[in-house]
Amino acid sequence: MLVAFPAWGDTTEIISAEFLYNSEARPVGMSRFQVVIADFITDAMAPEREILGDVATIVSLGASREDELIGHVEQADALMIYHNITISERIITRLQKCKLLIRCGVGYDNVDCVAARARGIPVANVPDYGTEEVADSAIGLMLALTRGIAFLNRRLQRQAGEWNYMQAVPLRRLRGRVFGIIGLGRIGTAAALRAKALGMDVAFYDPYVRDGYDKALGVRRVEKFEELLQQVFVLSLHCPLTDETRHIVDARALALMPSGSYLVNTSRGATVDTAAIPEAIRRGPLAGAGLDVLPGEPPPPDHPLVVAWRDPNDPCHDRVILNPHAAFYSEEGLLDIRVKAARTVRRALFGEPIRNVVN
């Protein structure tokens, strides 16, 4: 039986990560499997072919909408999914012999895990790639904001104000200030260690982290979310998107943060009510925000945050950093995710225990 521990760190923690698929695997050489990559990967698929090419035909659809999958996935033995598409019950009910849906990434809110479980299809993710990259990106966004790096660059670039540091006054020393984390999983932990190395006071809110883990890391647990908000200098999100964490940082939460504080999000876009950010910067308390993820990617051009960010006359123009869901990326990290996902697919095809099952 699958037992899941609903941790807030980057993904659900699986206590028993083996989901045994009880159908008989086809012997090599008798009949080839079909593996479909739904989205994102549109190259020659060299990593996937290296691992699966001897047993499977691999098809990359490069889809951006569910409709584009219809007619191409029904006979798939495994479906690999990145973050450019959503897999709902509508598609899952069309899968006739699928042994695995694998979300090639950490977050899996774009897959209907309940519908897949009802069909007996395990859903797995790849939780152990890109940890360093995302943590580095979170700290990088923090430094770009708190040291005035992005702010001064933008001002000088468009010849606004004097060529000196006074434009960014006041900037505060990081050492001793509170780096607040929501979700102390793999990436949250990696970010915590980096912030500690900068001499920051690292505090976290995560009701699912076991007692004592904070002691081992040398960080502070804060029992109430509101208490964390009230003391942060930088608030960094590292939690998955669930019903519990959707818009966990909204207008009310932002209002509780101290004047001159900063927000960083490298987790899932909808954990933050991004429409509330412009007013929090114009009127306080936010001094800036760095977001690698947004609720919709790319965002609609009329989104309040995007409009403010693109307007040179709005304070958000100089105080908001937006990236296109790139924190996970490095050449090494991208190769990791493709290799790990393909290896998981191979195990599923032959009825072997599957790691990191989330449903």
LOMI-709480 format. One record per residue (C-alpha): residue in one letter; residue number from 1; x, y, z; chain. Coordinates in steps of 0.001 Angstrom, whole numbers, padded with zeros to 6 digits. Each point is the difference from the previous one (the first is absolute). Layout:
! LOMI-709480
<rec code="a" pos="NUM" px="X" py="Y" pz="Z" unit="A"/>
...
***
This chain:
! LOMI-709480
<rec code="m" pos="1" px="000000" py="000000" pz="000000" unit="A"/>
<rec code="l" pos="2" px="001222" py="003475" pz="-000838" unit="A"/>
<rec code="v" pos="3" px="000423" py="002272" pz="002997" unit="A"/>
<rec code="a" pos="4" px="000603" py="003685" pz="-000673" unit="A"/>
<rec code="f" pos="5" px="001220" py="002604" pz="002470" unit="A"/>
<rec code="p" pos="6" px="-001378" py="003377" pz="-001140" unit="A"/>
<rec code="a" pos="7" px="003164" py="002054" pz="000487" unit="A"/>
<rec code="w" pos="8" px="000199" py="003599" pz="-001150" unit="A"/>
<rec code="g" pos="9" px="003577" py="-000335" pz="-001160" unit="A"/>
<rec code="d" pos="10" px="000304" py="-000130" pz="-003739" unit="A"/>
<rec code="t" pos="11" px="-002228" py="-003050" pz="-000485" unit="A"/>
<rec code="t" pos="12" px="-001976" py="-002633" pz="001845" unit="A"/>
<rec code="e" pos="13" px="002394" py="-002183" pz="001966" unit="A"/>
<rec code="i" pos="14" px="-000586" py="-003651" pz="-000739" unit="A"/>
<rec code="i" pos="15" px="000495" py="-002332" pz="002940" unit="A"/>
<rec code="s" pos="16" px="-000599" py="-003023" pz="-002220" unit="A"/>
<rec code="a" pos="17" px="001108" py="001072" pz="-003450" unit="A"/>
<rec code="e" pos="18" px="-000792" py="-003289" pz="-001723" unit="A"/>
<rec code="f" pos="19" px="-003134" py="-000201" pz="-002105" unit="A"/>
<rec code="l" pos="20" px="-000021" py="-003489" pz="-001464" unit="A"/>
<rec code="y" pos="21" px="-001786" py="-000144" pz="-003314" unit="A"/>
<rec code="n" pos="22" px="-001534" py="-003455" pz="-000209" unit="A"/>
<rec code="s" pos="23" px="-000233" py="-000447" pz="-003759" unit="A"/>
<rec code="e" pos="24" px="002490" py="-002152" pz="-001846" unit="A"/>
<rec code="a" pos="25" px="002787" py="001882" pz="-001737" unit="A"/>
<rec code="r" pos="26" px="000629" py="-000876" pz="-003612" unit="A"/>
<rec code="p" pos="27" px="003299" py="-001800" pz="-000618" unit="A"/>
<rec code="v" pos="28" px="002653" py="001888" pz="-001937" unit="A"/>
<rec code="g" pos="29" px="-000093" py="-000822" pz="-003685" unit="A"/>
<rec code="m" pos="30" px="-003623" py="-001154" pz="-000145" unit="A"/>
<rec code="s" pos="31" px="-001800" py="003318" pz="-000059" unit="A"/>
<rec code="r" pos="32" px="001317" py="003533" pz="000469" unit="A"/>
<rec code="f" pos="33" px="-001448" py="002337" pz="002564" unit="A"/>
<rec code="q" pos="34" px="-001170" py="003497" pz="-000882" unit="A"/>
<rec code="v" pos="35" px="001183" py="002922" pz="002116" unit="A"/>
<rec code="v" pos="36" px="-001481" py="003437" pz="-000659" unit="A"/>
<rec code="i" pos="37" px="001578" py="003267" pz="001122" unit="A"/>
<rec code="a" pos="38" px="-002911" py="002421" pz="000195" unit="A"/>
<rec code="d" pos="39" px="001734" py="003387" pz="000019" unit="A"/>
<rec code="f" pos="40" px="003160" py="002096" pz="000384" unit="A"/>
<rec code="i" pos="41" px="002500" py="-002456" pz="-001508" unit="A"/>
<rec code="t" pos="42" px="000134" py="000399" pz="-003781" unit="A"/>
<rec code="d" pos="43" px="003611" py="-000883" pz="-000796" unit="A"/>
<rec code="a" pos="44" px="001491" py="-003302" pz="-001170" unit="A"/>
<rec code="m" pos="45" px="-000734" py="-001560" pz="003436" unit="A"/>
<rec code="a" pos="46" px="003510" py="-001444" pz="000340" unit="A"/>
<rec code="p" pos="47" px="-000166" py="-000621" pz="003791" unit="A"/>
<rec code="e" pos="48" px="-003358" py="-001719" pz="-000268" unit="A"/>
<rec code="r" pos="49" px="001109" py="-002116" pz="-002962" unit="A"/>
<rec code="e" pos="50" px="003169" py="-001049" pz="001820" unit="A"/>
<rec code="i" pos="51" px="-002068" py="-001464" pz="002847" unit="A"/>
<rec code="l" pos="52" px="-003185" py="-001118" pz="-001776" unit="A"/>
<rec code="g" pos="53" px="000887" py="-000349" pz="-003659" unit="A"/>
<rec code="d" pos="54" px="000604" py="-003753" pz="000132" unit="A"/>
<rec code="v" pos="55" px="-003505" py="-000733" pz="001309" unit="A"/>
<rec code="a" pos="56" px="-002234" py="002910" pz="-000969" unit="A"/>
<rec code="t" pos="57" px="-001060" py="002286" pz="-002770" unit="A"/>
<rec code="i" pos="58" px="000263" py="003564" pz="001329" unit="A"/>
<rec code="v" pos="59" px="-002266" py="002739" pz="-001304" unit="A"/>
<rec code="s" pos="60" px="000284" py="003683" pz="000918" unit="A"/>
<rec code="l" pos="61" px="-003171" py="002021" pz="-000563" unit="A"/>
<rec code="g" pos="62" px="001153" py="003468" pz="001064" unit="A"/>
<rec code="a" pos="63" px="-003565" py="000739" pz="001084" unit="A"/>
<rec code="s" pos="64" px="-001161" py="003080" pz="001865" unit="A"/>
<rec code="r" pos="65" px="-003695" py="-000944" pz="000325" unit="A"/>
<rec code="e" pos="66" px="-001780" py="-003187" pz="000959" unit="A"/>
<rec code="d" pos="67" px="-001865" py="-000081" pz="-003301" unit="A"/>
<rec code="e" pos="68" px="003296" py="-000605" pz="-001773" unit="A"/>
<rec code="l" pos="69" px="000424" py="-003290" pz="001864" unit="A"/>
<rec code="i" pos="70" px="-003217" py="-001567" pz="-001242" unit="A"/>
<rec code="g" pos="71" px="000685" py="-002717" pz="-002527" unit="A"/>
<rec code="h" pos="72" px="003662" py="-000285" pz="001018" unit="A"/>
<rec code="v" pos="73" px="000024" py="-001361" pz="003562" unit="A"/>
<rec code="e" pos="74" px="-002697" py="-002647" pz="000117" unit="A"/>
<rec code="q" pos="75" px="002428" py="-002884" pz="-000620" unit="A"/>
<rec code="a" pos="76" px="002867" py="001416" pz="002046" unit="A"/>
<rec code="d" pos="77" px="001615" py="-002344" pz="002503" unit="A"/>
<rec code="a" pos="78" px="001438" py="003005" pz="001834" unit="A"/>
<rec code="l" pos="79" px="-000627" py="003729" pz="-000198" unit="A"/>
<rec code="m" pos="80" px="002713" py="002504" pz="000922" unit="A"/>
<rec code="i" pos="81" px="-001265" py="003465" pz="000982" unit="A"/>
<rec code="y" pos="82" px="001861" py="003249" pz="000578" unit="A"/>
<rec code="h" pos="83" px="-001490" py="003328" pz="001154" unit="A"/>
<rec code="n" pos="84" px="-001403" py="001386" pz="-003252" unit="A"/>
<rec code="i" pos="85" px="-003196" py="-002038" pz="000060" unit="A"/>
<rec code="t" pos="86" px="-002717" py="-001278" pz="002320" unit="A"/>
<rec code="i" pos="87" px="-001091" py="-003640" pz="000082" unit="A"/>
<rec code="s" pos="88" px="-003599" py="-000191" pz="001190" unit="A"/>
<rec code="e" pos="89" px="-002467" py="-002832" pz="000428" unit="A"/>
<rec code="r" pos="90" px="-001096" py="000635" pz="-003574" unit="A"/>
<rec code="i" pos="91" px="003345" py="-001284" pz="-001308" unit="A"/>
<rec code="i" pos="92" px="000567" py="-002594" pz="002699" unit="A"/>
<rec code="t" pos="93" px="-003246" py="-001815" pz="-000867" unit="A"/>
<rec code="r" pos="94" px="001271" py="-000387" pz="-003580" unit="A"/>
<rec code="l" pos="95" px="003145" py="-001861" pz="001070" unit="A"/>
<rec code="q" pos="96" px="-000588" py="-003661" pz="-000776" unit="A"/>
<rec code="k" pos="97" px="003188" py="-001686" pz="001240" unit="A"/>
<rec code="c" pos="98" px="002049" py="002660" pz="001726" unit="A"/>
<rec code="k" pos="99" px="002329" py="-001340" pz="002705" unit="A"/>
<rec code="l" pos="100" px="001298" py="003373" pz="001179" unit="A"/>
<rec code="l" pos="101" px="-000608" py="003721" pz="-000139" unit="A"/>
<rec code="i" pos="102" px="003248" py="001667" pz="000941" unit="A"/>
<rec code="r" pos="103" px="000197" py="003698" pz="000746" unit="A"/>
<rec code="c" pos="104" px="003507" py="000932" pz="-001116" unit="A"/>
<rec code="g" pos="105" px="000509" py="002466" pz="002810" unit="A"/>
<rec code="v" pos="106" px="-000769" py="000494" pz="003669" unit="A"/>
<rec code="g" pos="107" px="-003492" py="001504" pz="000069" unit="A"/>
<rec code="y" pos="108" px="-002853" py="-002155" pz="-001293" unit="A"/>
<rec code="d" pos="109" px="-003032" py="002265" pz="000384" unit="A"/>
<rec code="n" pos="110" px="-000456" py="-000054" pz="-003785" unit="A"/>
<rec code="v" pos="111" px="-000929" py="-003710" pz="000112" unit="A"/>
<rec code="d" pos="112" px="-003317" py="-001310" pz="001320" unit="A"/>
<rec code="c" pos="113" px="001528" py="-002520" pz="002382" unit="A"/>
<rec code="v" pos="114" px="-003381" py="-001076" pz="001378" unit="A"/>
<rec code="a" pos="115" px="-001340" py="-000886" pz="-003437" unit="A"/>
<rec code="a" pos="116" px="003184" py="-001895" pz="-000784" unit="A"/>
<rec code="r" pos="117" px="-000210" py="-001989" pz="003217" unit="A"/>
<rec code="a" pos="118" px="-003624" py="-000874" pz="-000743" unit="A"/>
<rec code="r" pos="119" px="001205" py="-001480" pz="-003285" unit="A"/>
<rec code="g" pos="120" px="002814" py="-001899" pz="001715" unit="A"/>
<rec code="i" pos="121" px="002672" py="002162" pz="-001593" unit="A"/>
<rec code="p" pos="122" px="002871" py="001058" pz="002258" unit="A"/>
<rec code="v" pos="123" px="001187" py="003615" pz="-000211" unit="A"/>
<rec code="a" pos="124" px="003641" py="000620" pz="000865" unit="A"/>
<rec code="n" pos="125" px="002168" py="003099" pz="000056" unit="A"/>
<rec code="v" pos="126" px="003725" py="000793" pz="-000020" unit="A"/>
<rec code="p" pos="127" px="000616" py="001689" pz="003348" unit="A"/>
<rec code="d" pos="128" px="003793" py="-000286" pz="000080" unit="A"/>
<rec code="y" pos="129" px="001085" py="002141" pz="-002946" unit="A"/>
<rec code="g" pos="130" px="000703" py="003720" pz="-000133" unit="A"/>
<rec code="t" pos="131" px="000196" py="000421" pz="003766" unit="A"/>
<rec code="e" pos="132" px="003210" py="001994" pz="-000201" unit="A"/>
<rec code="e" pos="133" px="-001194" py="002072" pz="-002943" unit="A"/>
<rec code="v" pos="134" px="-003283" py="001069" pz="001575" unit="A"/>
<rec code="a" pos="135" px="001604" py="000757" pz="003351" unit="A"/>
<rec code="d" pos="136" px="002727" py="002006" pz="-001727" unit="A"/>
<rec code="s" pos="137" px="-002656" py="001897" pz="-001956" unit="A"/>
<rec code="a" pos="138" px="-001943" py="000836" pz="003157" unit="A"/>
<rec code="i" pos="139" px="003121" py="001414" pz="001632" unit="A"/>
<rec code="g" pos="140" px="000942" py="001753" pz="-003238" unit="A"/>
<rec code="l" pos="141" px="-003389" py="001723" pz="-000162" unit="A"/>
<rec code="m" pos="142" px="000354" py="000985" pz="003651" unit="A"/>
<rec code="l" pos="143" px="003429" py="001544" pz="-000572" unit="A"/>
<rec code="a" pos="144" px="-001080" py="001803" pz="-003158" unit="A"/>
<rec code="l" pos="145" px="-002873" py="001544" pz="001970" unit="A"/>
<rec code="t" pos="146" px="001494" py="000682" pz="003408" unit="A"/>
<rec code="r" pos="147" px="003306" py="001384" pz="-001301" unit="A"/>
<rec code="g" pos="148" px="-001729" py="002270" pz="-002482" unit="A"/>
<rec code="i" pos="149" px="001735" py="-001713" pz="-002934" unit="A"/>
<rec code="a" pos="150" px="-003016" py="-000293" pz="-002283" unit="A"/>
<rec code="f" pos="151" px="-001476" py="003314" pz="001167" unit="A"/>
<rec code="l" pos="152" px="003112" py="002061" pz="-000732" unit="A"/>
<rec code="n" pos="153" px="000648" py="-001748" pz="-003304" unit="A"/>
<rec code="r" pos="154" px="-003468" py="000801" pz="-001289" unit="A"/>
<rec code="r" pos="155" px="000111" py="003607" pz="001169" unit="A"/>
<rec code="l" pos="156" px="003386" py="000671" pz="-001579" unit="A"/>
<rec code="q" pos="157" px="-000886" py="-001893" pz="-003155" unit="A"/>
<rec code="r" pos="158" px="-002806" py="002395" pz="-000798" unit="A"/>
<rec code="q" pos="159" px="001952" py="003014" pz="001296" unit="A"/>
<rec code="a" pos="160" px="-002270" py="000619" pz="002964" unit="A"/>
<rec code="g" pos="161" px="001592" py="001815" pz="002931" unit="A"/>
<rec code="e" pos="162" px="003600" py="000612" pz="000996" unit="A"/>
<rec code="w" pos="163" px="002869" py="-002438" pz="-000665" unit="A"/>
<rec code="n" pos="164" px="000572" py="-000896" pz="003641" unit="A"/>
<rec code="y" pos="165" px="-001170" py="-002328" pz="002733" unit="A"/>
<rec code="m" pos="166" px="-002362" py="002556" pz="001532" unit="A"/>
<rec code="q" pos="167" px="-002814" py="-001105" pz="-002292" unit="A"/>
<rec code="a" pos="168" px="-000205" py="-003290" pz="001899" unit="A"/>
<rec code="v" pos="169" px="000031" py="001472" pz="003517" unit="A"/>
<rec code="p" pos="170" px="-000691" py="-001636" pz="002421" unit="A"/>
<rec code="l" pos="171" px="001549" py="-003433" pz="-000422" unit="A"/>
<rec code="r" pos="172" px="000389" py="-002244" pz="003039" unit="A"/>
<rec code="r" pos="173" px="002732" py="-002444" pz="000978" unit="A"/>
<rec code="l" pos="174" px="-001111" py="-003624" pz="-000415" unit="A"/>
<rec code="r" pos="175" px="001918" py="-001477" pz="002914" unit="A"/>
<rec code="g" pos="176" px="-002309" py="-000619" pz="002942" unit="A"/>
<rec code="r" pos="177" px="-003186" py="000705" pz="-001939" unit="A"/>
<rec code="v" pos="178" px="-002749" py="-002582" pz="-000294" unit="A"/>
<rec code="f" pos="179" px="-000186" py="-002194" pz="-003071" unit="A"/>
<rec code="g" pos="180" px="-003459" py="-001554" pz="000276" unit="A"/>
<rec code="i" pos="181" px="-000791" py="-003228" pz="-001821" unit="A"/>
<rec code="i" pos="182" px="-003393" py="-001504" pz="-000783" unit="A"/>
<rec code="g" pos="183" px="000563" py="-003718" pz="-000604" unit="A"/>
<rec code="l" pos="184" px="003179" py="-001607" pz="001332" unit="A"/>
<rec code="g" pos="185" px="000385" py="-002849" pz="-002459" unit="A"/>
<rec code="r" pos="186" px="002997" py="-000764" pz="-002200" unit="A"/>
<rec code="i" pos="187" px="000204" py="003397" pz="-001678" unit="A"/>
<rec code="g" pos="188" px="-001101" py="001934" pz="003074" unit="A"/>
<rec code="t" pos="189" px="002751" py="-001713" pz="001954" unit="A"/>
<rec code="a" pos="190" px="002594" py="000803" pz="-002653" unit="A"/>
<rec code="a" pos="191" px="-001101" py="003657" pz="000019" unit="A"/>
<rec code="a" pos="192" px="000139" py="000027" pz="003813" unit="A"/>
<rec code="l" pos="193" px="003614" py="-001184" pz="-000006" unit="A"/>
<rec code="r" pos="194" px="000958" py="002670" pz="-002518" unit="A"/>
<rec code="a" pos="195" px="-001703" py="002739" pz="002010" unit="A"/>
<rec code="k" pos="196" px="001726" py="-001254" pz="003152" unit="A"/>
<rec code="a" pos="197" px="003349" py="000299" pz="-001778" unit="A"/>
<rec code="l" pos="198" px="-000794" py="003683" pz="-000539" unit="A"/>
<rec code="g" pos="199" px="-000488" py="000399" pz="003735" unit="A"/>
<rec code="m" pos="200" px="-003779" py="000317" pz="-000146" unit="A"/>
<rec code="d" pos="201" px="-002411" py="-001110" pz="002706" unit="A"/>
<rec code="v" pos="202" px="-001887" py="-002792" pz="-001765" unit="A"/>
<rec code="a" pos="203" px="-003548" py="-000715" pz="001162" unit="A"/>
<rec code="f" pos="204" px="-002599" py="-002204" pz="-001648" unit="A"/>
<rec code="y" pos="205" px="-003671" py="-000911" pz="000054" unit="A"/>
<rec code="d" pos="206" px="-000881" py="-003537" pz="-001011" unit="A"/>
<rec code="p" pos="207" px="-002551" py="-001915" pz="002111" unit="A"/>
<rec code="y" pos="208" px="001051" py="-003312" pz="-001574" unit="A"/>
<rec code="v" pos="209" px="003700" py="000017" pz="000824" unit="A"/>
<rec code="r" pos="210" px="000814" py="-002464" pz="002755" unit="A"/>
<rec code="d" pos="211" px="001224" py="001265" pz="003346" unit="A"/>
<rec code="g" pos="212" px="003760" py="000221" pz="000283" unit="A"/>
<rec code="y" pos="213" px="000771" py="000649" pz="-003654" unit="A"/>
<rec code="d" pos="214" px="000356" py="003691" pz="000805" unit="A"/>
<rec code="k" pos="215" px="002503" py="-000863" pz="002734" unit="A"/>
<rec code="a" pos="216" px="002115" py="-002021" pz="-002403" unit="A"/>
<rec code="l" pos="217" px="000125" py="002910" pz="-002461" unit="A"/>
<rec code="g" pos="218" px="000428" py="002711" pz="002588" unit="A"/>
<rec code="v" pos="219" px="-003070" py="001954" pz="-001117" unit="A"/>
<rec code="r" pos="220" px="-003062" py="001241" pz="001876" unit="A"/>
<rec code="r" pos="221" px="-003478" py="-001475" pz="-000250" unit="A"/>
<rec code="v" pos="222" px="-002867" py="002494" pz="000219" unit="A"/>
<rec code="e" pos="223" px="-003261" py="-001659" pz="000998" unit="A"/>
<rec code="k" pos="224" px="-002393" py="002605" pz="-001411" unit="A"/>
<rec code="f" pos="225" px="000116" py="001331" pz="-003539" unit="A"/>
<rec code="e" pos="226" px="-000922" py="003509" pz="001096" unit="A"/>
<rec code="e" pos="227" px="002926" py="000080" pz="002414" unit="A"/>
<rec code="l" pos="228" px="002417" py="-000791" pz="-002808" unit="A"/>
<rec code="l" pos="229" px="-001454" py="002744" pz="-002185" unit="A"/>
<rec code="q" pos="230" px="000394" py="002596" pz="002730" unit="A"/>
<rec code="q" pos="231" px="003738" py="-000567" pz="000414" unit="A"/>
<rec code="v" pos="232" px="001366" py="-000648" pz="-003502" unit="A"/>
<rec code="f" pos="233" px="002379" py="002184" pz="-001933" unit="A"/>
<rec code="v" pos="234" px="-000242" py="-002424" pz="-002928" unit="A"/>
<rec code="l" pos="235" px="-002854" py="-002475" pz="-000473" unit="A"/>
<rec code="s" pos="236" px="000889" py="-002882" pz="-002333" unit="A"/>
<rec code="l" pos="237" px="-002549" py="-002598" pz="-001155" unit="A"/>
<rec code="h" pos="238" px="001008" py="-003640" pz="-000471" unit="A"/>
<rec code="c" pos="239" px="-003311" py="-001841" pz="000368" unit="A"/>
<rec code="p" pos="240" px="-002085" py="-001963" pz="-002517" unit="A"/>
<rec code="l" pos="241" px="-003323" py="001305" pz="-001263" unit="A"/>
<rec code="t" pos="242" px="-002856" py="-001602" pz="001935" unit="A"/>
<rec code="d" pos="243" px="-003400" py="001149" pz="001216" unit="A"/>
<rec code="e" pos="244" px="001766" py="000982" pz="003202" unit="A"/>
<rec code="t" pos="245" px="002741" py="002073" pz="-001634" unit="A"/>
<rec code="r" pos="246" px="-001914" py="001631" pz="-002864" unit="A"/>
<rec code="h" pos="247" px="000292" py="003770" pz="000548" unit="A"/>
<rec code="i" pos="248" px="001625" py="-000610" pz="003371" unit="A"/>
<rec code="v" pos="249" px="001684" py="003343" pz="-000637" unit="A"/>
<rec code="d" pos="250" px="-002869" py="002378" pz="-000776" unit="A"/>
<rec code="a" pos="251" px="-000742" py="003661" pz="000719" unit="A"/>
<rec code="r" pos="252" px="-000632" py="-000747" pz="003663" unit="A"/>
<rec code="a" pos="253" px="003253" py="-001927" pz="000371" unit="A"/>
<rec code="l" pos="254" px="001977" py="002723" pz="-001759" unit="A"/>
<rec code="a" pos="255" px="-001474" py="002616" pz="002326" unit="A"/>
<rec code="l" pos="256" px="001424" py="-001890" pz="002986" unit="A"/>
<rec code="m" pos="257" px="003571" py="000168" pz="-001287" unit="A"/>
<rec code="p" pos="258" px="002300" py="002731" pz="001381" unit="A"/>
<rec code="s" pos="259" px="000575" py="003184" pz="-001939" unit="A"/>
<rec code="g" pos="260" px="002906" py="-000386" pz="-002402" unit="A"/>
<rec code="s" pos="261" px="-000250" py="-003782" pz="-000309" unit="A"/>
<rec code="y" pos="262" px="000337" py="-002121" pz="-003129" unit="A"/>
<rec code="l" pos="263" px="-001839" py="-002927" pz="-001609" unit="A"/>
<rec code="v" pos="264" px="001637" py="-002789" pz="-002021" unit="A"/>
<rec code="n" pos="265" px="-001906" py="-002839" pz="-001681" unit="A"/>
<rec code="t" pos="266" px="001687" py="-002896" pz="-001792" unit="A"/>
<rec code="s" pos="267" px="-002651" py="-002611" pz="000878" unit="A"/>
<rec code="r" pos="268" px="-003386" py="000093" pz="-001772" unit="A"/>
<rec code="g" pos="269" px="-001559" py="003132" pz="-001402" unit="A"/>
<rec code="a" pos="270" px="-003424" py="-000262" pz="001610" unit="A"/>
<rec code="t" pos="271" px="001409" py="-000205" pz="003526" unit="A"/>
<rec code="v" pos="272" px="000077" py="003810" pz="-000253" unit="A"/>
<rec code="d" pos="273" px="-002892" py="002296" pz="-000871" unit="A"/>
<rec code="t" pos="274" px="002141" py="001926" pz="-002460" unit="A"/>
<rec code="a" pos="275" px="-002709" py="002593" pz="-000623" unit="A"/>
<rec code="a" pos="276" px="000560" py="001224" pz="003566" unit="A"/>
<rec code="i" pos="277" px="003696" py="000763" pz="-000519" unit="A"/>
<rec code="p" pos="278" px="-000242" py="003377" pz="-001811" unit="A"/>
<rec code="e" pos="279" px="-001886" py="001707" pz="002844" unit="A"/>
<rec code="a" pos="280" px="002261" py="-001614" pz="002584" unit="A"/>
<rec code="i" pos="281" px="002950" py="001636" pz="-001752" unit="A"/>
<rec code="r" pos="282" px="-001654" py="003353" pz="-000734" unit="A"/>
<rec code="r" pos="283" px="-001324" py="000502" pz="003523" unit="A"/>
<rec code="g" pos="284" px="002110" py="-002443" pz="001990" unit="A"/>
<rec code="p" pos="285" px="001125" py="-002134" pz="001614" unit="A"/>
<rec code="l" pos="286" px="001864" py="-001664" pz="-002868" unit="A"/>
<rec code="a" pos="287" px="003271" py="001503" pz="-001180" unit="A"/>
<rec code="g" pos="288" px="000175" py="-002489" pz="-002864" unit="A"/>
<rec code="a" pos="289" px="-000943" py="-003408" pz="-001370" unit="A"/>
<rec code="g" pos="290" px="001840" py="-002615" pz="-002033" unit="A"/>
<rec code="l" pos="291" px="-002213" py="-002588" pz="-001696" unit="A"/>
<rec code="d" pos="292" px="001194" py="-002871" pz="-002133" unit="A"/>
<rec code="v" pos="293" px="-003492" py="-001476" pz="-000257" unit="A"/>
<rec code="l" pos="294" px="-003429" py="001444" pz="-000748" unit="A"/>
<rec code="p" pos="295" px="-003531" py="-001494" pz="000122" unit="A"/>
<rec code="g" pos="296" px="-000146" py="000023" pz="-003797" unit="A"/>
<rec code="e" pos="297" px="003100" py="-000314" pz="-002166" unit="A"/>
<rec code="p" pos="298" px="000396" py="002057" pz="-002033" unit="A"/>
<rec code="p" pos="299" px="-002213" py="002436" pz="001901" unit="A"/>
<rec code="p" pos="300" px="-002745" py="001932" pz="-001782" unit="A"/>
<rec code="p" pos="301" px="001264" py="003469" pz="-000981" unit="A"/>
<rec code="d" pos="302" px="-002827" py="001677" pz="001937" unit="A"/>
<rec code="h" pos="303" px="000861" py="-001660" pz="003316" unit="A"/>
<rec code="p" pos="304" px="000316" py="002776" pz="002628" unit="A"/>
<rec code="l" pos="305" px="003516" py="-001034" pz="000979" unit="A"/>
<rec code="v" pos="306" px="001216" py="-000237" pz="-003591" unit="A"/>
<rec code="v" pos="307" px="-001497" py="003383" pz="-000854" unit="A"/>
<rec code="a" pos="308" px="001693" py="001602" pz="003005" unit="A"/>
<rec code="w" pos="309" px="003317" py="-001772" pz="-000641" unit="A"/>
<rec code="r" pos="310" px="000123" py="001290" pz="-003590" unit="A"/>
<rec code="d" pos="311" px="-000948" py="003583" pz="000889" unit="A"/>
<rec code="p" pos="312" px="003128" py="002162" pz="000533" unit="A"/>
<rec code="n" pos="313" px="-002085" py="002402" pz="002073" unit="A"/>
<rec code="d" pos="314" px="-001157" py="-002673" pz="002439" unit="A"/>
<rec code="p" pos="315" px="002174" py="-000897" pz="003016" unit="A"/>
<rec code="c" pos="316" px="-000374" py="-003664" pz="-000956" unit="A"/>
<rec code="h" pos="317" px="002031" py="000591" pz="-003148" unit="A"/>
<rec code="d" pos="318" px="003199" py="000319" pz="002013" unit="A"/>
<rec code="r" pos="319" px="-000938" py="-002139" pz="002981" unit="A"/>
<rec code="v" pos="320" px="-001412" py="-003164" pz="-001562" unit="A"/>
<rec code="i" pos="321" px="002060" py="-002705" pz="-001692" unit="A"/>
<rec code="l" pos="322" px="-001894" py="-002494" pz="-002170" unit="A"/>
<rec code="n" pos="323" px="001609" py="-003097" pz="-001511" unit="A"/>
<rec code="p" pos="324" px="-001607" py="-002559" pz="-002367" unit="A"/>
<rec code="h" pos="325" px="-000028" py="-003051" pz="002294" unit="A"/>
<rec code="a" pos="326" px="003745" py="-000364" pz="-000458" unit="A"/>
<rec code="a" pos="327" px="001271" py="-000647" pz="003545" unit="A"/>
<rec code="f" pos="328" px="000204" py="-003756" pz="-000592" unit="A"/>
<rec code="y" pos="329" px="002161" py="000340" pz="-003065" unit="A"/>
<rec code="s" pos="330" px="003629" py="-000857" pz="-000526" unit="A"/>
<rec code="e" pos="331" px="001339" py="-002303" pz="-002660" unit="A"/>
<rec code="e" pos="332" px="000849" py="-002530" pz="002705" unit="A"/>
<rec code="g" pos="333" px="-003368" py="000381" pz="001730" unit="A"/>
<rec code="l" pos="334" px="-001980" py="-000439" pz="-003192" unit="A"/>
<rec code="l" pos="335" px="001958" py="-003138" pz="-000855" unit="A"/>
<rec code="d" pos="336" px="-000634" py="-001318" pz="003522" unit="A"/>
<rec code="i" pos="337" px="-003739" py="000362" pz="-000326" unit="A"/>
<rec code="r" pos="338" px="-000141" py="-001692" pz="-003386" unit="A"/>
<rec code="v" pos="339" px="002187" py="-002911" pz="001040" unit="A"/>
<rec code="k" pos="340" px="-001760" py="-000565" pz="003331" unit="A"/>
<rec code="a" pos="341" px="-003444" py="000175" pz="-001612" unit="A"/>
<rec code="a" pos="342" px="000970" py="-002415" pz="-002774" unit="A"/>
<rec code="r" pos="343" px="001434" py="-002481" pz="002496" unit="A"/>
<rec code="t" pos="344" px="-003241" py="000128" pz="001975" unit="A"/>
<rec code="v" pos="345" px="-001944" py="-000672" pz="-003192" unit="A"/>
<rec code="r" pos="346" px="002158" py="-003023" pz="-000755" unit="A"/>
<rec code="r" pos="347" px="-000678" py="-001466" pz="003429" unit="A"/>
<rec code="a" pos="348" px="-003737" py="000504" pz="-000477" unit="A"/>
<rec code="l" pos="349" px="-000010" py="-001636" pz="-003424" unit="A"/>
<rec code="f" pos="350" px="001373" py="-003215" pz="001462" unit="A"/>
<rec code="g" pos="351" px="-002117" py="-000070" pz="003115" unit="A"/>
<rec code="e" pos="352" px="002831" py="000889" pz="002361" unit="A"/>
<rec code="p" pos="353" px="-000561" py="002105" pz="003143" unit="A"/>
<rec code="i" pos="354" px="-000441" py="003678" pz="-000895" unit="A"/>
<rec code="r" pos="355" px="001714" py="002674" pz="002038" unit="A"/>
<rec code="n" pos="356" px="-001587" py="003295" pz="001089" unit="A"/>
<rec code="v" pos="357" px="-003629" py="-000920" pz="-000583" unit="A"/>
<rec code="v" pos="358" px="-002217" py="002898" pz="001163" unit="A"/>
<rec code="n" pos="359" px="-003526" py="-001392" pz="-000383" unit="A"/>
***
